[in-house]
Amino acid sequence: MQDGELIWYGAYGSNLNEERFHCYIRGGRPNGAAREYPGCTDPTLPRESQAFYIPSELYFAKSSATWENSGVAFISNDLNNTKRTWGRMYLITQQQFIEVVKQENSGKEIEIDFKRAMTDNYIFKPGSWYGKIVFLGKHNDHLIFTFTNELNLACTKPGSKYLKIIVAGIKEFFPYSNLEIAEYLFSTDGIKGNYTMDELLSIASE
């Protein structure tokens, strides 16, 4: 694969929100975040984006200083076609994808072997937050990749600002009602037991 070759990034969590994701491409600080991102060497925005379901479970873990020292989104390593994480595909270059992953891993230099990721349980940076590349198939002649943690982590509560960014992203591309969004979030580990349905409905309605 060549640096300029187009691939789909299968985003989930806060990267569902277009404004937030564009900060990874062009640089800047997303609304509600405490961190500014340098962006990609090539600041060209995604050629296309589409709603997408990832065959895995969404959950929240770790404690991010960027988001109120609270949990952030990951997907389970147990891919299962009966599970659905609401996602969004962005058509970007291979090099842009690498630089997005780099920014998600504290800006440390990385290399990604995409061919290996298509055939292997590919952990390119053991111990990092998002050190595993996951191959999700092909769409319109372009390969789909995402990333998550190498482990299924212990869950933590996400902050309300983070959830508001996710909700805004869902509403950009999915036709779900506030109640459906609240029910979806309520079913995820990290939120279950930490938020009531009324609290989630309030977040979804803002």
SVG drawing of the C-alpha trace seen along z (x, -y; Angstrom):
<svg xmlns="http://www.w3.org/2000/svg" viewBox="-37 -25 46 39">
<polyline fill="none" stroke="black" stroke-width="0.4" points="0.0,0.0 1.2,-3.5 1.0,-6.6 -1.5,-8.3 -3.8,-5.3 -7.3,-5.9 -8.7,-3.8 -11.7,-4.1 -11.1,-4.9 -14.0,-3.3 -14.4,-5.9 -16.5,-5.5 -16.8,-7.4 -16.0,-11.2 -14.6,-10.8 -18.2,-10.3 -18.3,-14.1 -17.1,-15.7 -15.8,-18.9 -13.8,-17.0 -12.4,-14.6 -11.4,-17.4 -9.1,-18.7 -7.0,-15.5 -6.7,-16.4 -6.4,-20.2 -5.2,-20.7 -7.0,-22.5 -8.8,-21.9 -12.3,-20.3 -15.2,-21.8 -15.1,-20.5 -11.6,-19.1 -8.5,-20.3 -6.0,-19.4 -5.0,-20.9 -4.1,-18.6 -1.3,-19.3 -3.2,-17.8 -1.9,-15.8 0.9,-16.7 -1.7,-16.6 -4.6,-18.7 -7.0,-17.6 -10.4,-16.8 -12.0,-13.3 -13.1,-12.7 -16.3,-11.1 -17.9,-9.9 -20.7,-7.4 -22.7,-6.0 -21.3,-2.6 -21.9,0.2 -18.8,1.8 -19.4,5.5 -18.2,5.1 -19.3,3.7 -18.6,0.1 -17.3,-0.5 -15.6,-3.3 -12.3,-2.9 -9.1,-4.7 -9.0,-8.3 -8.3,-11.0 -7.0,-14.4 -8.4,-15.6 -11.9,-14.8 -12.4,-15.7 -10.1,-12.9 -12.9,-10.5 -13.3,-7.4 -13.1,-7.4 -14.4,-5.0 -12.9,-1.7 -14.4,1.3 -14.1,4.9 -11.6,7.2 -14.3,9.8 -15.7,9.0 -19.3,10.4 -21.8,9.7 -24.6,9.8 -23.1,6.6 -23.2,3.1 -21.2,0.0 -22.5,-3.0 -19.7,-4.4 -18.7,-6.6 -16.3,-5.9 -14.0,-8.6 -12.2,-8.2 -8.7,-9.4 -5.2,-8.5 -3.2,-5.7 -0.7,-8.3 -3.4,-10.5 -4.7,-7.4 -1.3,-6.7 -1.0,-10.3 -4.5,-10.2 -3.5,-7.0 -0.2,-8.8 -2.2,-11.7 -4.5,-9.3 -1.3,-7.8 0.2,-11.0 2.0,-11.9 4.6,-9.2 6.1,-8.0 4.6,-4.9 4.7,-2.5 1.7,-0.5 1.8,2.7 -1.6,2.6 -1.2,5.9 -0.4,7.6 -3.4,6.0 -5.6,7.8 -4.4,11.2 -3.2,11.0 -4.1,10.0 -2.0,6.9 -0.8,5.0 1.6,2.4 2.4,0.7 1.9,2.9 0.9,1.0 -0.4,-2.1 -4.0,-3.2 -4.9,-2.6 -2.2,-0.2 -4.2,2.4 -5.3,2.0 -8.5,3.8 -9.4,4.7 -13.1,4.4 -13.4,5.5 -13.9,3.5 -16.4,0.9 -16.6,-0.6 -13.1,0.9 -11.4,-0.6 -10.2,1.2 -11.7,0.3 -9.5,0.1 -10.0,-1.1 -8.1,-0.9 -8.6,-0.1 -6.7,1.2 -5.0,4.6 -7.0,5.7 -10.6,5.6 -10.1,3.0 -11.7,2.4 -14.5,-0.1 -14.7,-3.7 -17.3,-6.4 -17.1,-8.9 -17.7,-12.6 -20.8,-14.4 -18.8,-16.7 -17.4,-13.6 -20.9,-12.0 -22.3,-15.3 -19.6,-15.1 -20.6,-11.5 -24.3,-12.4 -23.6,-15.3 -21.8,-12.9 -24.6,-10.4 -27.1,-13.0 -25.1,-14.1 -25.5,-10.8 -28.0,-8.6 -31.8,-9.1 -32.2,-8.0 -34.4,-9.8 -33.1,-11.2 -34.6,-8.2 -33.0,-5.7 -29.6,-7.4 -30.0,-7.4 -31.0,-3.7 -27.9,-2.8 -25.6,-4.6 -27.3,-3.2 -26.4,0.3 -22.7,-0.2 -20.1,0.7 -18.8,-2.3 -22.2,-4.0 -24.3,-1.2 -24.6,-1.9 -23.0,-5.4 -25.8,-7.3 -29.5,-7.1 -31.7,-7.1 -33.0,-10.6 -29.4,-11.9 -28.7,-10.4 -32.0,-11.7 -30.9,-15.2 -27.5,-14.9 -29.1,-13.6 -31.7,-16.4 -29.2,-19.3"/>
</svg>
